[in-house]
Amino acid sequence: TDEARFLELLPTVDALSVALCRRRGVLGEDAADFSAHVRARFVESNYAPLQKFRGESSIKTYLAVVIASWLKDHLVAEMADG
């Protein structure tokens, strides 16, 4: 199932979330909040990113692109909120 695959990939998802946050200067509680946001986004979308994976790259590379995009959106939304 998609849920089982997500749970299998969760350590990778978490590690990528932390690494991408660090690269963008998002640290501490803000990074933890974003990691929780990433987890929730997978669940709330019924694991849509996993369903869209076509195997054109490694799953880790694909997830890095997805999470980096979400982080960019997250940072833009934070800036808009002031």
N, C-alpha and C positions, 0 to 999 in steps of 0.2 A: 504494500500500500504506500501511498504518498507520505502518510504520517510516519510509517516505519522508516522510509528512506530519509525523511527529514531528521528523525531522531538519530539515525546512523551518521548523518552529516553534521549534526549539531556542534560537535567540537570544532569542526572546520569553520562553520558559520560564525561561532563565537570568536575564534581566533582571528578570522578575517575582519570581523567588526571592530575588534580591539586594535588590530594593526592599522586599519584604514583610519580609525579615529586618531590614533597616535600620529599618523602621517599628516593629518589635517590640524593637529594641535588641540584635539578634543580629548580631554583627560578626566580622570577621576569619576565623579558622579555623573557628569555629562556623558562620558563614554559608556558607563554602565546603563544609563537611561537609553542611549541609542541602541545598545545591544539588546535590551528588552524590547525596544521598538521593532527591531529586525525580527526577533522571534515571533512577536505578535503579528507582524505583517505577513509572515509565512502562513501562520495558522489561520488568520482572518481571510486570507485569499484562497484557502483550501489548497495551499502548497502550489499555487499557480506557477511560480518560477521553476519549480522542479518539473512540472508538466510541460513547460515550454522548452526545456533543455533538449537540444537536438544532437548533442555529441560532436559538435564541430570544434570543440576545444575540450580541455579537461574540465571536470565538474568544478574543481577549485578555481580555475580561471574564470569560468562562467559565473560562479557565485561571487567572486571578487568584483566583477563588473556590475552585477545586480546590486550588491551592497554598496559599492561606491556611488552608484546612481542614487540610491536611497539616501545616502549620507549627504550628497550634494543637495537633494531636495529638502532634507531635514535642516541643513544649515541655512538655506535660502529662506525657508519658512520662519526660522528663528529670527533672522535679520528683519523680516517683514513685520514680525510681532514686536520688534523693538527690544 
